[in-house]
């Protein structure tokens, strides 16, 4: 199992030094790293980053775009074409860096492409503009997986790519083999989606390019430790990733504020391994048989088996 966690949770406790954080990741037993681009790597050339990864027995899963300042009114879908072009260029630079550190996945979260008011944007124009940009990015790096991470809202009142269905429609229209979707568990709860549903559909189509694990209550991007709020849904989600042989990193996208980030990460690791062992104990075939029966009573039996 490939495991990674959120660098920003660790930085304040490790002198805001990436090198120290990677050393701690190694000690914790994590296997992979996702870097925010450009903030985490701005002062670290790719060759130096490769050396740090190798020294700490870690592998790069990939990089995740972080758009700031001039992009607050939109990234790829910005009405200012110059800013949209800059966003595309930043994505291309992220692809180059990802490739140079032997990463696999470039994750694009368009936090500012959206709207706050009715009549604020031309929906069809923005759709077509984002689509054209995605095609350009995917074609620029056909050797990498380009993954859309959607979120229903925050920081905009309405995100443009806000749900499983909308993101799926976008990758269908772009029609590139290397464009897929990253499922963020909390984002799905915020949209009142069942995370396992998305893992099943994307996994069966080999379009599940990333998984961000956390937990919450559905009203906010809570970023709680995994399995602490919606344990049964988390188990079902992991079941479908196993069923469809998801082989990229499970990224703990959790936000410790009061909690110590090291202790929190240790619990995330223990929890995902515990969930995996529960699924193995019950057996994939047994769980599949319960699903096949389409019976709430049998689901209750399954829950009691989980609690043994």
Backbone bond lengths (Angstrom), bond angles and torsions (degrees), N, CA, C in turn:
res aa  C-N    CA-C-N  psi(-1)  N-CA   C-N-CA  omega(-1)  CA-C   N-CA-C  phi
1 X - - - 1.465 - - 1.530 109.38 -
2 X 1.322 115.84 126.33 1.462 121.46 179.94 1.528 109.19 -89.01
3 X 1.324 116.49 125.74 1.457 120.92 -174.54 1.526 111.36 -127.10
4 X 1.332 114.84 136.90 1.463 121.85 177.20 1.524 107.76 -139.70
5 X 1.330 116.24 165.86 1.459 118.72 177.40 1.526 110.74 -145.77
6 X 1.307 115.21 174.39 1.462 122.91 -171.24 1.530 110.89 -77.78
7 X 1.301 116.57 114.61 1.467 121.72 -178.60 1.521 111.35 -60.63
8 X 1.340 117.63 -40.27 1.469 120.41 -175.67 1.525 112.96 -61.84
9 X 1.331 117.39 -23.65 1.462 119.86 177.60 1.521 111.49 -70.39
10 X 1.336 116.21 -26.39 1.463 121.19 -174.70 1.525 113.31 -96.03
11 X 1.311 117.97 -29.16 1.462 120.86 -171.37 1.531 114.11 -52.08
12 X 1.341 120.00 -47.83 1.475 118.86 -177.59 1.523 113.25 -60.67
13 X 1.318 117.26 -27.07 1.469 121.06 -178.41 1.522 113.25 -89.07
14 X 1.335 116.10 -6.14 1.458 119.97 -177.49 1.528 110.64 -131.09
15 X 1.335 113.94 46.95 1.466 122.37 173.04 1.525 113.57 57.65
16 X 1.319 116.24 23.86 1.466 121.51 -179.16 1.526 112.09 53.73
17 X 1.331 115.70 34.59 1.464 122.11 -179.25 1.523 110.15 -113.66
18 X 1.329 115.96 119.22 1.464 120.79 179.32 1.525 110.87 -57.55
19 X 1.330 116.97 -40.40 1.467 120.38 -177.85 1.527 111.14 -59.56
20 X 1.322 117.18 -41.37 1.462 120.54 -179.99 1.527 111.28 -69.70
21 X 1.328 115.91 -36.43 1.463 119.74 178.33 1.524 110.46 -65.09
22 X 1.322 117.38 -43.71 1.462 120.26 179.75 1.523 111.45 -63.00
23 X 1.306 116.48 -36.42 1.463 120.37 177.02 1.534 110.17 -62.42
24 X 1.330 116.27 -40.56 1.461 120.14 178.29 1.527 111.45 -69.17
25 X 1.324 116.70 -37.15 1.466 119.96 176.09 1.525 110.69 -58.02
26 X 1.304 115.45 -42.94 1.461 120.47 178.61 1.530 110.08 -61.16
27 X 1.313 116.67 -45.15 1.461 120.55 -178.82 1.528 111.10 -62.32
28 X 1.325 116.54 -37.13 1.455 121.34 -178.99 1.529 112.99 -72.16
29 X 1.318 117.00 -18.00 1.460 120.21 -178.99 1.516 114.48 92.99
30 X 1.338 116.71 14.41 1.463 119.34 172.98 1.527 109.06 -69.25
31 X 1.313 116.06 157.27 1.469 120.32 -175.40 1.524 113.43 -113.84
32 X 1.344 116.51 -27.45 1.461 120.55 -172.46 1.527 111.07 -133.82
33 X 1.339 114.73 164.35 1.462 121.38 -177.58 1.525 109.59 -136.01
34 X 1.328 116.00 137.30 1.461 122.29 169.28 1.522 108.10 -113.76
35 X 1.320 115.92 127.42 1.458 121.07 -179.72 1.525 109.68 -104.47
36 X 1.340 116.91 137.23 1.460 120.20 169.28 1.522 108.22 -74.78
37 X 1.326 114.97 134.14 1.468 119.46 -179.22 1.531 108.83 -114.07
38 X 1.335 117.94 128.22 1.472 126.43 6.90 1.525 115.82 -97.48
39 X 1.335 118.81 -1.94 1.464 119.75 -165.62 1.528 114.42 -59.23
40 X 1.329 118.18 -38.80 1.465 119.59 -176.81 1.523 113.83 -79.28
41 X 1.307 116.79 -19.23 1.475 119.61 -170.32 1.522 113.29 -121.08
42 X 1.321 116.95 3.69 1.469 120.58 -172.70 1.518 112.69 -55.05
43 X 1.326 117.09 -35.89 1.467 120.44 -176.63 1.523 112.72 -108.47
44 X 1.327 116.59 13.20 1.472 120.19 -177.73 1.522 109.44 -125.85
45 X 1.320 117.82 103.25 1.469 120.22 177.70 1.525 110.96 -57.46
46 X 1.323 115.74 154.46 1.465 120.70 -175.62 1.521 112.43 -57.24
47 X 1.319 117.63 -40.68 1.463 119.98 -179.29 1.527 110.98 -63.05
48 X 1.332 116.92 -41.74 1.452 121.10 177.45 1.527 110.68 -64.06
49 X 1.340 116.76 -40.05 1.455 120.22 179.25 1.528 110.65 -64.73
50 X 1.318 116.58 -40.27 1.466 119.85 176.39 1.526 110.83 -58.34
51 X 1.316 115.90 -41.09 1.467 120.48 179.73 1.527 110.79 -64.00
52 X 1.331 116.66 -42.07 1.461 120.77 179.07 1.529 111.07 -64.66
53 X 1.316 116.13 -40.52 1.461 120.20 178.85 1.528 110.91 -64.53
54 X 1.311 115.31 -47.18 1.465 120.13 -179.40 1.522 110.95 -62.17
55 X 1.311 116.80 -42.50 1.467 122.10 -179.58 1.527 111.00 -59.44
56 X 1.331 116.03 -34.01 1.465 120.57 -176.82 1.529 113.18 -102.64
57 X 1.330 115.81 14.11 1.471 121.41 175.89 1.528 111.64 55.56
58 X 1.324 115.47 42.27 1.458 122.64 178.64 1.519 110.30 -118.56
59 X 1.328 115.87 157.07 1.462 121.46 174.73 1.526 109.16 -121.10
60 X 1.297 115.43 149.31 1.468 119.79 175.74 1.521 109.20 -79.01
61 X 1.335 116.17 124.39 1.461 119.28 169.74 1.529 108.64 -78.45
62 X 1.338 115.55 -42.51 1.452 119.51 178.34 1.508 112.17 166.59
63 X 1.324 115.78 -161.62 1.463 121.67 178.81 1.527 109.10 -129.00
64 X 1.331 115.19 150.72 1.462 121.61 179.33 1.521 108.74 -120.75
65 X 1.316 116.37 127.94 1.473 121.14 -178.51 1.524 111.06 -66.93
66 X 1.334 114.38 138.01 1.457 121.37 171.96 1.525 108.41 -128.91
67 X 1.315 115.41 112.22 1.456 121.54 -179.19 1.526 109.33 -96.38
68 X 1.316 116.66 133.60 1.463 121.05 -177.45 1.533 110.87 -128.69
69 X 1.297 116.54 -176.17 1.462 128.93 171.58 1.529 114.58 35.98
70 X 1.319 116.89 -95.08 1.467 119.70 -171.17 1.527 113.17 -66.94
71 X 1.325 117.63 -10.47 1.463 120.75 -176.71 1.530 112.98 -96.13
72 X 1.338 118.79 8.46 1.466 119.59 -172.11 1.527 113.83 -69.21
73 X 1.336 117.89 -10.77 1.465 119.92 174.91 1.528 111.14 -108.24
74 X 1.322 115.09 19.80 1.459 119.67 178.04 1.511 111.96 130.97
75 X 1.324 115.29 145.97 1.469 120.84 178.77 1.531 109.21 -104.21
76 X 1.302 117.81 -97.24 1.467 120.65 -179.00 1.524 111.60 -63.50
77 X 1.329 116.17 -31.77 1.466 119.95 -177.08 1.516 114.32 -95.96
78 X 1.323 117.86 13.80 1.466 121.24 -178.19 1.526 111.03 -60.51
79 X 1.325 116.98 139.23 1.463 119.67 -179.79 1.519 112.23 -69.11
80 X 1.312 117.34 -20.94 1.464 122.07 173.66 1.531 107.32 -83.56
81 X 1.313 116.53 109.41 1.458 120.53 -174.29 1.521 112.62 -61.55
82 X 1.304 117.20 -32.33 1.466 120.30 178.64 1.535 110.68 -62.81
83 X 1.334 115.97 -40.79 1.467 119.39 179.60 1.522 110.06 -69.69
84 X 1.320 117.15 -39.94 1.466 120.55 175.76 1.526 110.57 -59.17
85 X 1.322 116.24 -43.48 1.468 120.44 178.65 1.528 111.34 -62.28
86 X 1.342 116.00 -38.27 1.465 120.00 178.41 1.528 110.44 -65.57
87 X 1.321 116.50 -36.57 1.466 120.47 178.50 1.525 110.39 -65.24
88 X 1.322 116.41 -41.96 1.474 120.46 176.98 1.520 110.04 -62.49
89 X 1.327 116.28 -43.53 1.465 120.32 -179.86 1.521 110.90 -62.11
90 X 1.341 117.08 -39.96 1.454 120.34 178.31 1.527 110.48 -62.87
91 X 1.320 116.67 -39.26 1.470 120.83 177.03 1.527 111.00 -63.30
92 X 1.319 116.87 -40.21 1.462 120.56 178.84 1.530 110.82 -65.80
93 X 1.324 115.93 -40.67 1.466 119.23 177.67 1.525 110.56 -64.44
94 X 1.333 116.40 -36.92 1.465 120.31 176.91 1.529 110.30 -64.09
95 X 1.320 116.57 -38.63 1.472 120.70 176.59 1.524 110.36 -61.42
96 X 1.316 116.57 -44.27 1.469 120.38 179.90 1.519 110.66 -60.65
97 X 1.327 116.08 -45.50 1.469 120.02 -178.47 1.531 110.46 -65.95
98 X 1.331 116.26 -42.23 1.458 121.08 179.16 1.527 110.72 -57.90
99 X 1.299 115.70 -45.66 1.468 121.27 179.63 1.523 110.92 -62.14
100 X 1.325 116.38 -42.07 1.466 121.10 -175.68 1.527 112.76 -69.58
101 X 1.328 117.75 -22.55 1.469 119.50 176.87 1.532 111.05 -102.99
102 X 1.337 115.61 14.30 1.475 122.24 177.40 1.527 113.04 64.63
103 X 1.326 115.93 33.29 1.458 120.03 174.09 1.515 111.41 -82.66
104 X 1.318 115.78 169.95 1.463 120.88 -176.89 1.523 114.36 -115.21
105 X 1.347 116.18 -31.50 1.462 120.00 -167.49 1.525 111.26 -126.28
106 X 1.326 116.22 131.95 1.466 122.43 171.56 1.532 106.97 -109.48
107 X 1.326 115.68 115.59 1.466 121.04 -175.41 1.520 109.82 -99.36
108 X 1.335 115.35 128.75 1.465 120.87 -177.91 1.528 109.28 -116.37
109 X 1.330 115.29 109.04 1.463 121.81 172.93 1.517 107.18 -107.27
110 X 1.330 115.20 117.15 1.466 121.51 -178.27 1.533 109.06 -95.18
111 X 1.336 115.15 75.26 1.455 120.55 -175.81 1.516 114.58 -65.66
112 X 1.335 116.83 -25.16 1.468 120.35 -175.70 1.530 113.21 -105.56
113 X 1.320 117.91 -9.03 1.461 119.46 173.13 1.521 107.88 -78.03
114 X 1.306 114.91 105.49 1.454 120.89 -176.98 1.511 109.96 174.90
115 X 1.322 116.46 -155.23 1.461 119.21 -178.44 1.522 109.32 -157.40
116 X 1.322 115.04 159.68 1.458 121.99 179.90 1.528 112.59 -118.29
117 X 1.338 116.76 -15.04 1.458 121.58 -175.71 1.527 110.36 -135.92
118 X 1.323 115.63 150.44 1.459 120.26 169.92 1.528 108.91 -62.59
119 X 1.320 116.33 147.91 1.471 123.99 179.97 1.533 112.92 67.39
120 X 1.342 117.76 14.30 1.465 119.30 -175.72 1.529 112.59 -83.34
121 X 1.339 117.44 -33.56 1.465 119.31 -177.97 1.527 110.42 -132.89
122 X 1.318 113.99 159.57 1.464 122.21 173.84 1.530 106.58 -91.11
123 X 1.325 116.91 102.45 1.460 121.52 -170.49 1.528 113.22 -59.64
124 X 1.327 116.06 -46.03 1.467 118.92 -177.87 1.526 111.11 -66.21
125 X 1.331 116.50 -40.30 1.462 120.20 178.94 1.524 110.96 -62.08
126 X 1.343 116.20 -45.51 1.464 120.06 -179.72 1.524 110.61 -64.90
127 X 1.333 116.54 -41.55 1.475 120.09 177.41 1.527 110.61 -56.30
128 X 1.310 116.02 -51.35 1.470 119.93 -177.12 1.527 111.91 -66.00
129 X 1.317 115.89 -33.88 1.471 119.88 179.45 1.529 110.50 -68.43
130 X 1.342 116.76 -45.99 1.463 119.93 178.11 1.520 110.33 -63.84
131 X 1.301 116.83 -40.00 1.472 121.43 177.89 1.523 110.74 -58.94
132 X 1.319 117.32 -47.68 1.469 121.19 -179.75 1.530 110.60 -62.56
133 X 1.326 116.70 -39.09 1.463 120.18 178.83 1.526 110.92 -66.14
134 X 1.318 117.16 -41.78 1.464 120.87 179.16 1.529 110.90 -62.67
135 X 1.305 116.46 -39.45 1.469 120.33 177.02 1.525 109.70 -61.68
136 X 1.330 115.86 -45.47 1.467 120.15 -178.87 1.527 111.09 -62.06
137 X 1.319 117.12 -42.44 1.469 120.98 -178.91 1.530 110.68 -68.81
138 X 1.322 116.50 -45.42 1.469 120.06 -179.59 1.520 111.28 -62.49
139 X 1.318 116.48 -39.30 1.467 120.17 179.54 1.526 111.78 -72.38
140 X 1.322 116.79 -26.51 1.461 120.64 178.85 1.526 111.19 -68.63
141 X 1.340 115.95 -33.51 1.469 119.54 -176.21 1.526 110.70 -131.06
142 X 1.321 117.22 67.98 1.470 119.64 -178.03 1.522 113.38 -66.55
143 X 1.329 116.77 -15.41 1.470 121.36 179.40 1.518 112.75 -85.23
144 X 1.322 117.58 -6.62 1.463 122.15 -179.70 1.519 110.55 -114.35
145 X 1.316 115.93 160.01 1.458 120.95 172.60 1.527 108.08 -92.44
146 X 1.311 115.96 124.63 1.459 122.22 177.00 1.525 106.73 -103.20
147 X 1.334 116.19 122.49 1.458 119.74 -169.98 1.517 111.90 -124.77
148 X 1.329 116.11 127.49 1.459 122.52 177.69 1.522 109.14 -85.94
149 X 1.328 116.26 123.07 1.461 121.26 171.63 1.522 107.27 -103.13
150 X 1.317 116.89 116.87 1.463 119.60 -178.25 1.526 110.52 -100.21
151 X 1.317 114.54 161.52 1.462 121.90 178.64 1.522 106.91 -156.00
152 X 1.324 119.26 137.11 1.470 119.59 -173.44 1.520 115.40 -68.84
153 X 1.330 116.85 -34.30 1.466 121.78 178.71 1.519 108.23 -162.59
154 X 1.313 115.95 175.89 1.468 124.82 -175.23 1.529 110.43 77.51
155 X 1.318 117.97 112.68 1.462 127.39 7.01 1.531 114.53 -83.80
156 X 1.339 118.85 -16.70 1.463 119.90 177.08 1.526 109.19 -80.59
157 X 1.329 116.44 155.81 1.463 120.48 176.66 1.526 110.34 -63.20
158 X 1.344 115.99 -37.81 1.461 122.39 175.06 1.523 108.37 -130.76
159 X 1.319 117.02 120.85 1.463 119.75 171.88 1.519 108.66 -78.88
160 X 1.330 116.62 150.63 1.461 119.47 179.87 1.524 110.55 -74.68
161 X 1.332 117.38 -50.77 1.465 121.26 173.00 1.522 106.22 -92.93
162 X 1.330 115.82 90.89 1.465 120.80 -163.44 1.515 115.39 -110.16
163 X 1.332 118.40 -3.82 1.460 118.77 -170.92 1.525 111.11 -157.93
164 X 1.317 113.94 168.74 1.456 120.68 177.82 1.526 110.99 -58.02
165 X 1.322 116.30 -47.01 1.462 120.12 -176.87 1.515 113.04 -65.03
166 X 1.328 117.45 -43.02 1.461 120.99 -179.71 1.527 110.45 -66.86
167 X 1.329 116.98 -43.75 1.469 119.92 178.12 1.523 111.16 -63.04
168 X 1.337 116.84 -39.25 1.464 121.03 178.57 1.525 110.71 -64.91
169 X 1.333 116.26 -39.76 1.465 120.01 177.55 1.526 110.57 -63.47
170 X 1.338 116.75 -39.62 1.458 120.25 179.89 1.535 110.87 -63.84
171 X 1.340 118.27 -47.57 1.462 118.34 -178.14 1.535 110.79 -68.23
172 X 1.333 116.55 -27.76 1.464 119.69 176.57 1.531 110.15 -66.83
173 X 1.336 117.15 -42.82 1.469 119.96 -179.19 1.530 111.84 -72.47
174 X 1.330 116.65 -36.29 1.469 119.50 177.83 1.524 110.38 -65.63
175 X 1.321 116.29 -38.49 1.466 122.47 172.33 1.530 113.36 57.23
176 X 1.317 115.52 51.55 1.463 121.11 174.39 1.525 108.50 -122.08
177 X 1.326 115.93 134.18 1.465 120.23 -176.70 1.524 112.28 -60.20
178 X 1.341 116.64 -29.34 1.468 119.61 -175.31 1.522 113.56 -93.85
179 X 1.346 117.81 12.71 1.461 120.51 175.34 1.522 109.38 -107.80
180 X 1.333 116.26 124.29 1.452 121.14 179.34 1.521 111.00 -141.07
181 X 1.326 116.21 -155.45 1.461 121.40 -172.60 1.528 110.32 -133.63
182 X 1.336 115.37 141.21 1.460 122.77 169.12 1.524 107.91 -101.43
183 X 1.317 116.43 126.57 1.454 120.98 177.64 1.520 109.62 -96.08
184 X 1.324 115.62 119.16 1.457 121.79 172.85 1.530 107.13 -99.69
185 X 1.323 115.64 118.72 1.460 121.55 -172.45 1.532 111.79 -56.20
186 X 1.332 117.36 -47.07 1.469 120.55 -179.38 1.527 112.10 -65.19
187 X 1.333 116.12 -38.89 1.458 119.38 178.71 1.528 110.48 -60.63
188 X 1.326 116.16 -37.23 1.463 119.46 179.76 1.528 110.80 -69.12
189 X 1.331 116.96 -39.71 1.462 119.19 176.58 1.525 110.75 -62.57
190 X 1.346 116.92 -38.17 1.460 121.17 179.08 1.526 111.17 -61.00
191 X 1.325 116.61 -32.57 1.467 121.91 -179.25 1.527 111.75 -90.43
192 X 1.327 116.93 5.47 1.462 123.68 -174.73 1.536 111.07 55.89
193 X 1.321 114.96 41.67 1.461 121.53 172.67 1.523 108.52 -100.19
194 X 1.322 116.23 152.86 1.464 119.96 172.87 1.522 108.03 -91.28
195 X 1.337 118.65 115.17 1.465 120.83 -174.61 1.529 114.41 -53.28
196 X 1.330 116.98 -38.33 1.466 119.78 -178.53 1.532 111.93 -63.39
197 X 1.314 116.88 -32.61 1.466 121.64 177.83 1.522 109.67 -58.01
198 X 1.335 115.91 -49.28 1.462 119.84 179.22 1.509 112.20 -63.92
199 X 1.345 117.23 -42.07 1.468 120.59 179.91 1.516 111.14 -62.84
200 X 1.328 116.53 -35.91 1.467 120.64 179.41 1.530 111.66 -67.43
201 X 1.323 116.63 -50.42 1.464 120.64 -176.91 1.528 111.10 -66.61
202 X 1.331 117.10 -47.81 1.467 119.62 -179.18 1.521 111.58 -69.65
203 X 1.327 116.47 -42.03 1.459 119.87 -179.57 1.515 112.38 -60.46
204 X 1.319 116.93 -41.22 1.461 120.51 -179.19 1.523 111.99 -68.49
205 X 1.326 116.79 -20.35 1.467 121.74 179.66 1.529 112.43 -104.62
206 X 1.320 116.82 7.31 1.471 122.65 -179.75 1.530 111.67 57.06
207 X 1.329 115.30 38.45 1.463 120.99 179.21 1.526 112.49 -116.97
208 X 1.324 116.70 8.53 1.452 120.21 176.12 1.523 107.84 -88.45
209 X 1.329 115.18 99.27 1.466 121.50 -173.54 1.525 113.19 -98.18
210 X 1.331 117.57 -12.38 1.454 119.40 -178.86 1.521 111.31 -160.92
211 X 1.339 116.17 150.85 1.461 122.37 177.32 1.520 108.54 -134.15
212 X 1.328 115.98 124.08 1.458 122.13 172.77 1.521 107.19 -110.03
213 X 1.320 116.24 115.42 1.457 120.80 -177.57 1.521 111.16 -100.61
214 X 1.315 115.30 138.35 1.456 124.25 177.47 1.520 106.45 -169.01
215 X 1.309 118.12 -162.93 1.455 120.43 175.73 1.518 108.67 -155.53
216 X 1.322 115.74 166.37 1.454 119.94 -177.52 1.509 110.82 -179.16
217 X 1.331 115.07 -169.41 1.457 121.75 -175.08 1.525 112.83 -113.51
218 X 1.320 117.46 3.77 1.453 121.04 171.41 1.509 116.40 93.93
219 X 1.320 118.18 -11.29 1.464 120.32 -178.53 1.517 112.56 -98.38
220 X 1.327 116.88 -13.72 1.454 120.98 -172.65 1.527 107.86 -154.06
221 X 1.328 116.46 166.11 1.455 120.82 175.65 1.532 107.84 -83.51
222 X 1.341 116.17 75.34 1.454 121.67 -168.63 1.525 113.68 -67.42
223 X 1.325 117.41 -35.43 1.457 120.57 178.95 1.513 113.65 62.35
224 X 1.332 117.41 39.09 1.456 121.02 179.37 1.527 111.01 -78.46
225 X 1.320 116.32 165.63 1.462 120.92 177.35 1.536 109.71 -59.32
226 X 1.315 115.72 144.36 1.465 119.79 -173.21 1.532 111.21 -64.55
227 X 1.322 115.18 143.71 1.448 121.44 176.03 1.511 115.77 74.36
228 X 1.325 118.57 9.11 1.462 120.62 -174.89 1.523 113.47 -96.24
229 X 1.318 117.85 -15.06 1.457 120.68 -178.83 1.528 111.48 -121.14
230 X 1.313 117.05 -43.45 1.471 121.48 -177.93 1.534 108.76 -127.29
231 X 1.312 115.38 65.02 1.471 120.61 -173.10 1.519 112.53 -59.54
232 X 1.323 117.63 -45.54 1.467 119.42 -176.29 1.522 111.10 -63.44
233 X 1.329 116.73 -41.34 1.461 119.77 177.42 1.531 110.89 -63.37
234 X 1.331 116.47 -36.93 1.461 120.00 178.99 1.522 110.61 -65.05
235 X 1.327 117.09 -42.15 1.465 120.44 178.18 1.524 110.39 -62.10
236 X 1.323 116.51 -43.72 1.466 119.60 179.11 1.531 110.57 -62.95
237 X 1.318 116.58 -40.24 1.467 121.34 178.83 1.528 110.55 -60.81
238 X 1.336 116.97 -48.13 1.465 120.85 -179.90 1.526 110.48 -64.15
239 X 1.322 116.79 -36.57 1.477 120.22 177.34 1.530 111.02 -55.58
240 X 1.334 116.39 -45.81 1.469 118.70 -177.45 1.530 112.43 -72.41
241 X 1.312 117.39 -29.65 1.472 117.94 174.38 1.520 110.17 -66.73
242 X 1.330 116.73 -36.27 1.471 120.43 177.26 1.541 110.37 -70.37
243 X 1.312 115.98 -41.87 1.467 120.76 -178.21 1.528 111.10 -58.56
244 X 1.342 115.04 -40.55 1.469 119.67 -176.27 1.525 113.05 -100.52
245 X 1.342 114.55 14.72 1.462 121.43 171.63 1.535 113.09 54.82
246 X 1.315 115.10 47.39 1.466 120.86 173.07 1.529 108.69 -59.16
247 X 1.331 116.77 127.30 1.475 119.05 -172.77 1.522 114.30 -125.31
248 X 1.332 116.43 20.49 1.463 119.79 173.65 1.532 108.27 -103.47
249 X 1.311 116.33 -176.76 1.460 119.83 -174.61 1.532 112.26 -75.24
250 X 1.331 114.80 145.23 1.461 122.00 164.96 1.530 105.87 -89.98
251 X 1.324 115.34 116.85 1.461 121.82 -173.74 1.523 108.75 -104.78
252 X 1.338 116.58 119.48 1.458 120.60 178.81 1.529 109.35 -78.94
253 X 1.330 115.80 100.58 1.460 121.12 -178.08 1.526 108.06 -97.70
254 X 1.334 115.03 68.04 1.458 121.16 -176.21 1.524 109.93 -114.56
255 X 1.336 115.13 154.49 1.467 120.13 -170.71 1.530 111.59 -121.05
256 X 1.318 118.94 79.47 1.460 119.68 177.81 1.528 111.09 -68.95
257 X 1.293 116.67 124.71 1.471 122.05 176.88 1.521 109.29 -113.78
258 X 1.327 115.89 -55.23 1.454 120.52 175.17 1.530 109.94 -82.78
259 X 1.347 115.35 -37.60 1.459 120.99 -175.19 1.533 111.94 -74.18
260 X 1.314 115.79 151.73 1.456 121.06 172.30 1.525 108.47 -72.36
261 X 1.340 118.63 128.78 1.472 120.11 -175.40 1.524 114.18 -62.41
262 X 1.321 116.65 -33.07 1.464 119.75 179.09 1.524 110.06 -67.66
263 X 1.327 116.32 -47.76 1.463 120.13 179.85 1.525 110.78 -63.16
264 X 1.321 116.33 -39.26 1.463 120.24 178.73 1.520 110.90 -63.59
265 X 1.331 117.44 -45.70 1.456 121.09 179.86 1.524 111.03 -62.38
266 X 1.334 116.55 -39.53 1.466 120.50 177.44 1.526 110.48 -58.23
267 X 1.323 116.68 -40.90 1.480 120.14 178.98 1.517 111.21 -69.34
268 X 1.331 117.41 -37.66 1.469 119.28 176.37 1.523 111.26 -61.11
269 X 1.319 116.16 -42.65 1.471 120.40 179.13 1.528 110.12 -63.10
270 X 1.341 116.11 -46.57 1.462 119.91 179.73 1.523 110.95 -61.81
271 X 1.329 116.40 -40.26 1.457 120.18 -176.83 1.525 111.94 -66.65
272 X 1.327 117.03 -46.57 1.463 117.74 -177.88 1.530 110.57 -66.26
273 X 1.322 117.00 -35.14 1.467 119.77 177.33 1.523 111.09 -69.89
274 X 1.340 116.54 -35.77 1.460 120.35 176.38 1.522 110.38 -65.52
275 X 1.323 117.13 -44.58 1.467 120.63 178.84 1.522 110.27 -61.26
276 X 1.327 116.21 -43.12 1.458 120.41 178.82 1.531 110.52 -60.91
277 X 1.325 116.82 -41.56 1.473 119.80 -179.42 1.529 111.36 -68.52
278 X 1.340 117.79 -34.55 1.462 121.19 177.23 1.528 110.15 -64.05
279 X 1.325 116.29 -44.40 1.466 120.22 178.73 1.526 110.44 -62.81
280 X 1.324 116.63 -41.16 1.466 120.53 178.54 1.527 110.85 -65.30
281 X 1.340 116.81 -39.49 1.471 120.22 179.36 1.525 111.14 -63.61
282 X 1.315 116.25 -44.77 1.460 120.04 -179.96 1.524 111.73 -71.03
283 X 1.325 115.70 -36.84 1.465 120.96 179.85 1.515 111.74 96.19
284 X 1.315 115.72 133.38 1.460 120.89 179.03 1.528 111.08 -60.44
285 X 1.323 117.16 -37.24 1.470 120.81 -178.92 1.518 111.38 -66.72
286 X 1.336 116.75 -39.74 1.464 120.40 179.69 1.530 110.28 -64.38
287 X 1.318 116.33 -44.99 1.470 119.61 179.48 1.529 110.34 -63.37
288 X 1.333 116.38 -40.89 1.465 120.23 178.60 1.527 111.34 -62.06
289 X 1.325 116.76 -36.34 1.463 120.48 179.10 1.526 110.87 -67.82
290 X 1.329 117.06 -38.80 1.466 120.21 176.62 1.523 110.08 -61.45
291 X 1.328 116.29 -45.56 1.466 120.95 179.78 1.526 110.58 -60.68
292 X 1.319 115.59 -41.87 1.469 121.65 -177.85 1.522 112.15 -60.12
293 X 1.333 116.93 -31.93 1.470 120.31 -175.96 1.529 113.01 -76.97
294 X 1.349 117.19 -15.69 1.467 119.98 176.40 1.534 111.66 51.43
295 X 1.337 115.02 47.51 1.457 120.76 -174.92 1.522 110.59 -127.62
296 X 1.330 116.18 123.21 1.459 119.97 177.23 1.525 111.25 -63.41
297 X 1.347 117.20 -33.45 1.455 121.22 179.17 1.525 110.11 -64.09
298 X 1.328 116.69 -42.46 1.465 120.53 179.13 1.530 110.93 -67.82
299 X 1.322 116.20 -32.31 1.468 119.62 175.03 1.528 109.41 -63.82
300 X 1.337 117.26 -41.22 1.460 120.71 177.46 1.526 110.67 -61.10
301 X 1.334 116.30 -39.43 1.465 120.26 175.95 1.525 110.95 -62.00
302 X 1.334 115.18 -41.06 1.462 120.22 179.37 1.525 110.62 -62.76
303 X 1.324 116.68 -42.13 1.461 120.07 178.95 1.520 110.18 -61.14
304 X 1.318 117.45 -41.04 1.467 119.51 178.52 1.520 111.22 -67.15
305 X 1.328 118.11 -32.87 1.457 121.31 175.25 1.532 110.59 -66.08
306 X 1.312 115.40 -37.57 1.474 119.26 177.72 1.525 110.55 -63.27
307 X 1.352 116.01 -35.85 1.463 120.53 -176.12 1.528 114.16 -80.08
308 X 1.318 117.31 -5.38 1.468 120.33 179.47 1.536 110.63 -62.33
